[in-house]
Amino acid sequence: MPKASGTPTMRRRGREPESDMRGNTTEEDTDLADDPRSDMETSEAAKAAQANEGGEKLLSKVKMKKMTVRAVMGISMMVTFGGIIYLGHLYLCVLVFALQCFIFFELVGVRKRQAAERRLPLFRSIQWAWFFVASFFTWSGSICDFVASDPRFFSSHSIARMVLEKNMMVSFSLYTLLLMVSVLSLRKGLYKYQITQYTWTVVTICIVVFQTQAVFHLIYAGLFWFVLPSSLVICNDIMAYYCGQIFGKKLIRRRFLELSPNKTWEGFLGSAFFTMLFAFWFSRHLCGYKWMTCVPQRFTFSISPLNCEPDQMYRPQTIAAILYETVPGLRTAELFEGLHIVNGIGQLEICQAQIHALSLGFFASFAAPFGGFLSSAIKRAYGIKDFNNLIPGHGGMMDRFDCQFVMFLCTFVHIRTFCQAPVTIDMVLGSAMKLSLADKQARIGNYRMCRRWCTGSGVVKHGATEGTKVLV
């Protein structure tokens, strides 16, 4: 059958011959083609623009329609996201796992060939088994770290406790079993296809599972550390789109990125400016809510308020006081003496969390977008515009969350490095509960000797340690 002439169209999913893909430019960067009808509308509008003097108005109408659809769906997703945040921490964990499943489904489907897989029974099931084993390894380890700080967990006796305590061995056993099944599933004549599919499965798991293994820690470190980075990426994505649409290639003619020809410097730099402003303002706004800053003490699906004394980083302080805490020994009085305006800056009140937010905003502006560029590279490599058509105006889940993965990882590294104490009282108590009876008795004896020495030498006053008897 003769091949139709004209510009080759891009499929939503699947593979095309290489000859059809060379030099082909998708419209995923401008978000002007999200379904087949959109492609027809845009094509007709382009032809009208070339044939008629009033064609530019028609193109503007099509662009405005798509911007409206994108905005409406974006607002709908943010409202849904806000509702799940209101429900609580555990509901957010369920949401994240559901998103992992959706995104894994979209990514492994990129290389799917129905003809080959008809001859491979349970091949797709094995891929999903690898995903669930990796998910169990990451989620169970995170949950175990959280409950290990609760002495009540170790006083309980249940299968869940045993599985969580031995999660490493359970994960390894499942891994070994899957390795054996995967090798036994190889079929003559399809070795290359199966090995490349397994390789792609491993890459997909690295992208979807291991980059998000820190999400549980972020949620249970306080919703502030989950909501803020997510919002920064959303803000950067929105402002990159609208800055690119309004100012694109009007100030800087130089091409921004060969991988995405329709990305512009105006969109990239404009979104960075607005993201930094948003980070400073929004973080201060979140600091005022205990629901965002308090750390939950247990797993529960019940919706109940959290009450706690906010950490120092969430309370307003003068810039001079923050500098003094950050750099011990710094003579802030001398630093801000002299010019009246400089002294005034030192007396301004901000939260330490706002400084952390600026750091995360910088990463969300200049590093996180490269997760999206990697997503664009995958789509170009396989000749698709979007990973799915689930969300009108946006594409699939991977199209929306491609930048979030590395952002969550950055946030986890940031709070572990700059915000959290390496050891807490709960961690010490949790470790003590793991000791054998003989070790506990030995530690109690050492504690009593230390208490008698401290009291006798005057290091602490008599009775100051009475409150700690409950621990022993």
WOVEN-V692715 format. One record per residue. SS is DSSP state (helix for helix, strand for strand, loop for the rest). BURIAL is I if it has 24 or more other C-alpha atoms within 12 Angstrom, else O. Layout:
# WOVEN-V692715
ss=SS burial=BURIAL
ss=SS burial=BURIAL
This chain:
# WOVEN-V692715
ss=loop burial=O
ss=loop burial=O
ss=loop burial=O
ss=loop burial=O
ss=loop burial=O
ss=loop burial=O
ss=loop burial=O
ss=loop burial=O
ss=loop burial=I
ss=loop burial=I
ss=strand burial=I
ss=loop burial=I
ss=loop burial=I
ss=loop burial=I
ss=loop burial=I
ss=loop burial=I
ss=loop burial=O
ss=helix burial=O
ss=helix burial=O
ss=helix burial=O
ss=helix burial=O
ss=loop burial=O
ss=loop burial=O
ss=loop burial=I
ss=loop burial=I
ss=loop burial=I
ss=loop burial=I
ss=loop burial=I
ss=loop burial=I
ss=loop burial=I
ss=loop burial=I
ss=loop burial=I
ss=loop burial=I
ss=loop burial=I
ss=loop burial=I
ss=helix burial=O
ss=helix burial=O
ss=helix burial=I
ss=helix burial=I
ss=helix burial=O
ss=helix burial=O
ss=helix burial=I
ss=helix burial=I
ss=helix burial=O
ss=helix burial=I
ss=helix burial=I
ss=helix burial=O
ss=helix burial=O
ss=helix burial=O
ss=helix burial=O
ss=helix burial=O
ss=loop burial=O
ss=loop burial=O
ss=loop burial=O
ss=helix burial=O
ss=helix burial=O
ss=helix burial=O
ss=helix burial=I
ss=helix burial=I
ss=helix burial=O
ss=helix burial=O
ss=helix burial=I
ss=helix burial=I
ss=helix burial=O
ss=helix burial=O
ss=helix burial=I
ss=helix burial=I
ss=helix burial=O
ss=helix burial=I
ss=helix burial=I
ss=helix burial=I
ss=helix burial=O
ss=helix burial=O
ss=helix burial=I
ss=helix burial=O
ss=helix burial=O
ss=helix burial=O
ss=helix burial=O
ss=helix burial=O
ss=helix burial=O
ss=helix burial=O
ss=helix burial=O
ss=helix burial=O
ss=helix burial=O
ss=helix burial=I
ss=helix burial=I
ss=helix burial=O
ss=loop burial=I
ss=helix burial=I
ss=helix burial=I
ss=helix burial=I
ss=helix burial=I
ss=helix burial=I
ss=helix burial=O
ss=helix burial=I
ss=helix burial=I
ss=helix burial=I
ss=helix burial=O
ss=helix burial=I
ss=helix burial=I
ss=helix burial=I
ss=helix burial=I
ss=helix burial=I
ss=helix burial=I
ss=helix burial=I
ss=helix burial=I
ss=helix burial=I
ss=helix burial=I
ss=helix burial=I
ss=helix burial=I
ss=helix burial=I
ss=loop burial=I
ss=loop burial=O
ss=helix burial=O
ss=helix burial=O
ss=helix burial=O
ss=helix burial=O
ss=loop burial=O
ss=loop burial=O
ss=loop burial=I
ss=loop burial=O
ss=loop burial=O
ss=helix burial=I
ss=helix burial=I
ss=helix burial=O
ss=helix burial=I
ss=helix burial=I
ss=helix burial=I
ss=helix burial=I
ss=helix burial=I
ss=helix burial=I
ss=helix burial=I
ss=helix burial=I
ss=helix burial=I
ss=helix burial=I
ss=helix burial=I
ss=helix burial=I
ss=helix burial=I
ss=helix burial=I
ss=helix burial=I
ss=helix burial=I
ss=helix burial=I
ss=helix burial=I
ss=helix burial=I
ss=helix burial=I
ss=helix burial=I
ss=helix burial=I
ss=loop burial=I
ss=loop burial=I
ss=loop burial=I
ss=helix burial=I
ss=helix burial=O
ss=helix burial=I
ss=helix burial=I
ss=loop burial=O
ss=loop burial=O
ss=loop burial=O
ss=loop burial=O
ss=helix burial=O
ss=helix burial=O
ss=helix burial=O
ss=helix burial=O
ss=helix burial=O
ss=helix burial=I
ss=helix burial=I
ss=loop burial=O
ss=helix burial=I
ss=helix burial=O
ss=helix burial=O
ss=helix burial=O
ss=helix burial=I
ss=helix burial=O
ss=helix burial=O
ss=helix burial=I
ss=helix burial=I
ss=helix burial=O
ss=helix burial=O
ss=helix burial=I
ss=helix burial=O
ss=helix burial=O
ss=helix burial=O
ss=helix burial=I
ss=helix burial=O
ss=helix burial=O
ss=loop burial=I
ss=loop burial=I
ss=loop burial=O
ss=loop burial=O
ss=loop burial=O
ss=loop burial=O
ss=helix burial=O
ss=helix burial=O
ss=helix burial=I
ss=helix burial=I
ss=helix burial=O
ss=helix burial=O
ss=helix burial=I
ss=helix burial=I
ss=helix burial=O
ss=helix burial=I
ss=helix burial=I
ss=helix burial=I
ss=helix burial=O
ss=helix burial=I
ss=helix burial=I
ss=helix burial=I
ss=helix burial=I
ss=helix burial=I
ss=loop burial=I
ss=helix burial=I
ss=helix burial=I
ss=helix burial=I
ss=loop burial=I
ss=loop burial=I
ss=helix burial=I
ss=helix burial=I
ss=helix burial=I
ss=helix burial=I
ss=helix burial=I
ss=loop burial=I
ss=loop burial=I
ss=loop burial=I
ss=loop burial=I
ss=helix burial=I
ss=helix burial=I
ss=helix burial=I
ss=helix burial=I
ss=helix burial=I
ss=helix burial=I
ss=helix burial=I
ss=helix burial=I
ss=helix burial=I
ss=helix burial=I
ss=helix burial=I
ss=helix burial=I
ss=helix burial=I
ss=helix burial=I
ss=helix burial=I
ss=helix burial=I
ss=helix burial=I
ss=helix burial=I
ss=helix burial=I
ss=helix burial=I
ss=helix burial=I
ss=helix burial=I
ss=helix burial=O
ss=helix burial=O
ss=loop burial=I
ss=loop burial=O
ss=loop burial=O
ss=loop burial=O
ss=loop burial=O
ss=loop burial=O
ss=loop burial=O
ss=loop burial=O
ss=loop burial=O
ss=loop burial=O
ss=loop burial=O
ss=loop burial=I
ss=loop burial=I
ss=loop burial=I
ss=loop burial=I
ss=loop burial=I
ss=loop burial=I
ss=helix burial=I
ss=helix burial=I
ss=helix burial=I
ss=helix burial=I
ss=helix burial=I
ss=helix burial=I
ss=helix burial=I
ss=helix burial=I
ss=helix burial=I
ss=helix burial=I
ss=helix burial=I
ss=helix burial=I
ss=helix burial=I
ss=helix burial=I
ss=helix burial=I
ss=helix burial=I
ss=helix burial=I
ss=helix burial=I
ss=helix burial=I
ss=helix burial=I
ss=helix burial=I
ss=helix burial=I
ss=loop burial=I
ss=loop burial=O
ss=loop burial=I
ss=helix burial=I
ss=helix burial=I
ss=helix burial=I
ss=helix burial=I
ss=loop burial=I
ss=loop burial=I
ss=loop burial=I
ss=loop burial=O
ss=loop burial=O
ss=loop burial=I
ss=loop burial=O
ss=loop burial=O
ss=loop burial=O
ss=loop burial=O
ss=loop burial=O
ss=loop burial=O
ss=loop burial=O
ss=loop burial=O
ss=loop burial=O
ss=loop burial=O
ss=loop burial=I
ss=loop burial=I
ss=helix burial=O
ss=helix burial=I
ss=helix burial=I
ss=loop burial=I
ss=loop burial=I
ss=strand burial=I
ss=strand burial=O
ss=helix burial=I
ss=helix burial=I
ss=helix burial=I
ss=helix burial=I
ss=helix burial=I
ss=helix burial=O
ss=helix burial=O
ss=helix burial=O
ss=loop burial=O
ss=loop burial=O
ss=loop burial=O
ss=loop burial=O
ss=loop burial=O
ss=helix burial=I
ss=helix burial=O
ss=helix burial=O
ss=helix burial=O
ss=loop burial=I
ss=loop burial=O
ss=loop burial=O
ss=loop burial=O
ss=helix burial=O
ss=helix burial=O
ss=helix burial=O
ss=helix burial=O
ss=helix burial=O
ss=helix burial=O
ss=helix burial=I
ss=loop burial=O
ss=loop burial=O
ss=strand burial=O
ss=strand burial=I
ss=loop burial=I
ss=helix burial=I
ss=helix burial=I
ss=helix burial=I
ss=helix burial=I
ss=helix burial=I
ss=helix burial=I
ss=helix burial=I
ss=helix burial=I
ss=helix burial=I
ss=helix burial=I
ss=helix burial=I
ss=helix burial=I
ss=helix burial=I
ss=helix burial=I
ss=helix burial=I
ss=loop burial=I
ss=loop burial=I
ss=helix burial=I
ss=helix burial=I
ss=helix burial=I
ss=helix burial=I
ss=helix burial=I
ss=helix burial=I
ss=helix burial=I
ss=helix burial=I
ss=helix burial=I
ss=helix burial=I
ss=helix burial=I
ss=helix burial=I
ss=helix burial=I
ss=loop burial=I
ss=loop burial=I
ss=strand burial=I
ss=loop burial=I
ss=loop burial=I
ss=loop burial=I
ss=loop burial=I
ss=loop burial=I
ss=loop burial=O
ss=strand burial=I
ss=loop burial=I
ss=loop burial=I
ss=loop burial=I
ss=strand burial=I
ss=loop burial=I
ss=helix burial=I
ss=helix burial=I
ss=helix burial=I
ss=helix burial=I
ss=helix burial=I
ss=loop burial=I
ss=loop burial=I
ss=helix burial=I
ss=helix burial=I
ss=helix burial=I
ss=helix burial=I
ss=helix burial=I
ss=helix burial=I
ss=helix burial=I
ss=helix burial=I
ss=helix burial=I
ss=helix burial=O
ss=helix burial=I
ss=helix burial=I
ss=helix burial=O
ss=helix burial=O
ss=helix burial=O
ss=loop burial=I
ss=loop burial=O
ss=loop burial=O
ss=loop burial=O
ss=loop burial=O
ss=loop burial=O
ss=helix burial=O
ss=helix burial=O
ss=helix burial=O
ss=helix burial=O
ss=helix burial=I
ss=helix burial=I
ss=helix burial=I
ss=helix burial=I
ss=helix burial=I
ss=loop burial=O
ss=loop burial=O
ss=loop burial=O
ss=helix burial=O
ss=helix burial=O
ss=helix burial=O
ss=helix burial=O
ss=helix burial=O
ss=helix burial=O
ss=helix burial=O
ss=helix burial=O
ss=helix burial=O
ss=helix burial=O
ss=helix burial=O
ss=helix burial=O
ss=helix burial=O
ss=helix burial=O
ss=helix burial=I
ss=helix burial=O
ss=helix burial=O
ss=helix burial=O
ss=helix burial=O
ss=helix burial=O
ss=loop burial=O
ss=loop burial=O
ss=loop burial=O
ss=loop burial=O
ss=loop burial=O
ss=loop burial=O
ss=loop burial=O
ss=loop burial=O
ss=loop burial=O
ss=helix burial=O
ss=helix burial=O
ss=helix burial=O
ss=helix burial=O
ss=helix burial=O
ss=helix burial=O
ss=loop burial=O
